[in-house]
């Protein structure tokens, strides 16, 4: 496989970078240990226990007529307007199901999934799907970075989370315009699903819109919010 032929950019443990390739290899790990394909594993072990019916991957051979999808880019190399197909090129080439891309869903179901993780983080009255210690490990900021294991965390300047999410917040940004931010201290979750690449990816106005949206939400929820600098690092 081409994945294992890629050379390291930095020695292991020296620098933290986001990597699609790392999450694609993680898919292999999940499938090897579980003995089933990634989409079946997460559907059976995570989504079904939480009652989530609107989070799913789409195999490229799947029938798309049973659901409605937001269109993304008019793709130059696929020569079609993408609708109900994974946008990411690597995931598309791999069949639509990958560790770094390919998940479809609604804002409601994303919120419910994040809520379950947030409750388990605080050892609250959830369904205990995740071990609290495991969730805390994945939500722990990596030293000298704006990332945790699998998530973004607010940077000191120009964060897409805006000015008022606490330092102990986790988030994720999708290339097509999707995102969420979750404040672990205040227990606030903001989910934004847009198709900013429709009809073309050159539109990057969402970089300005995201922090404005998050600032407006936080001000509405907690009034005159202090900046995250008022919070001691974890």
N, C-alpha and C positions, 0 to 999 in steps of 0.2 A: 504493500500500500504506500501511496505517496506521503501519507502523514508521517510515517516513521522514518522517512528519508529526509525530512526537514532538519536542518542543522539548528542548534540552539543559538539564539542571539546573544544571550548572557549565560554564564555558568549558573547552575541550579542554586537557588537560595541567595543570589546576589541582587536581583532586581525584580520588581513586580510589574508585569505587563498584562493587559487583557489579551487573551488568545482564543480565537475561534477553534484553532487546532487542538488546544488543550481540552476543550469541552467536547470536541468530536471524539477524542481518545477516551474521555470519561464515559461516553456512550458505550464504547466497547467494554469498559469495566463493568458497568451496570448490567449489560446484556450477558456477559460471561458469568457473573456471579448469580444473577437471577434466572438465567436460562430462558429468557423471553425477550422479545423486541422492546425497545425503550418505550414506545407509545403504549403497548399493552401493560408494561410494568407500572408506569405512572398512573394509568387509568384504573388498574385493579388495586394498587397499593396506596394511592394518595387521593385521587379524585373521587372514586366510588365511596370510600368511607366518609368523605366529607359531603357527599350528595351533590357533587359538582358534575353537571351534565353538559356544560358549555365551555369546557377546556379540553382541547384535543389536538392531535396532530393529523395531518392529511397526507396519506399515501398518494403518490402521483397517479395511481390507478383508481383512486376513489371516485365514486359518483358524487358530483357536487350539487345535484339538483335538490337535495333535501334541506339545504340551509341557504341563508343569504350571507354574502361576504362583502366587506368594504374593498373596493378596488384599490390597488396600489399603483405601481409605475407602469407606464407603457414601455415595456422592456425592449431595448434596441436589439439585443442578441436573440431573445426569444420571439421577437416580432409579434407581440400581442400585449393587450392590456391584462395585467395579472389580476385575477379575481378568484379567490379560493385556492390559490397556489402559493407555496412558500416563496417569499421574495428573495431571500438570501441565495446567492448563486451556488455556494458550496453545498448547502442543504438540498437545493433543487437537484444538483448533479448526483447527490447521494440517494435520491428517491423521495425527498420531502420530509424525512424524519431524522433529526440530528440533535446532538446535545447542546448546540449553541443557537439553534433557530428552528422555526417550523411550527411553533405553538400558536393555535388560534383560540380566541375566547372572548368573553364579554367582560365588561368592567365589573359587573356584579360578582361573577365567579372568581375573578382575580382578587377582588376585595375579600371574598370569603376565604380564599386560600391564605392570603396574607394575614387575615384575622386569626386563623387557626395557629399560624406560626407565632404571631404576636402573643396570643394567650399562653402558648407553651413556653415562650421566652420568659414570661412573667409567672409561669406555673399557675395560670388561671384556670377557670372552669371550662376547659375545652375538651375535645374528645381524646386528648393525649395521643395524637397521632405521631408527634415528634417528641423525642427526649429533650427536655429543657436544656440539658448540658450540651447536646448536639447543636441545637438552635443557637445557643449563646456562642458556641465556637464559630459557627458560620457568620454570625453577626459581629464578631470581634474585629476591630480595625487592625489591619496589618501594619507593622511599624513603618513610619515615615511614608505612608501612602494615603490615597483617598479611596482605598478598596478594602473589602473583607473577602471571605471565601465565596466567590460567586456573585457579589453585590458591589455596587458603588456606595461610597459614603461621601458626605458633603466635603468639598474642598474648601480651603480657607478663602479663596477668591473666585468669584464668577461661577458659583455652583448652579447647576440647573435646578437645585432644590430651592433656590432663592436665599433670602437672608435669615429666615426665622426657624427653619428646621434645626433641631439641636444637633450637636456633633454626633451624638449617638442616634443616627438615622441611617437607614439602608435604602437603596433604590436600584433601579435598573432602567436603562435607556435603550429602546429599540430603534434600529436604523430607519424604519418606515414611519416613525412618529409616535410610537407607543412608549409609555413610561409609567413608573410608580415611584413614590417616595413614602417611606413609613418612619415616623418619628417614634423611636422605642421608648423615650421618656414620657412624651405627652400622649402616646397611643393614638396618633393621628395618621390616617392613611389617605393619600391622594392618588387616584388612578386616572391617567390620561391616555385615551386611545384615539389617535388621529391617523390619517393617511397623508402625511406631509409630503410624500414623494409622488403624489398624484397631481398632475400626470407625469411629472419628471422630478428627479432627485436634486436638481439645482436649487430648489426652494429650500433655504435654510432659516427661514424666519422663525421657526419653532425654537431656535436657540435663544431668541429674545422673549418669545411668548412663555416658555416653560417657567422661568423664574418669576415672571410677573404673575402668572396664574397661582403659583405656590405662595407667593407673598400675599396675594389677595385672599386666598383661602385661610391662611394662618391668621391674618388680621381679623377676618370675620369670626374665626373660632375663638381666638384668645385675646382679642383687642389689640392694644399697643404692645406687640410682642418684642421682647428683647432679642438681640441677635444671638447667634449660637456661641459667640465669643464669651458670653456670660456663663457658659457651662464649662465645668472642668472636664478635661478629657478623661475617658474611662480608663 
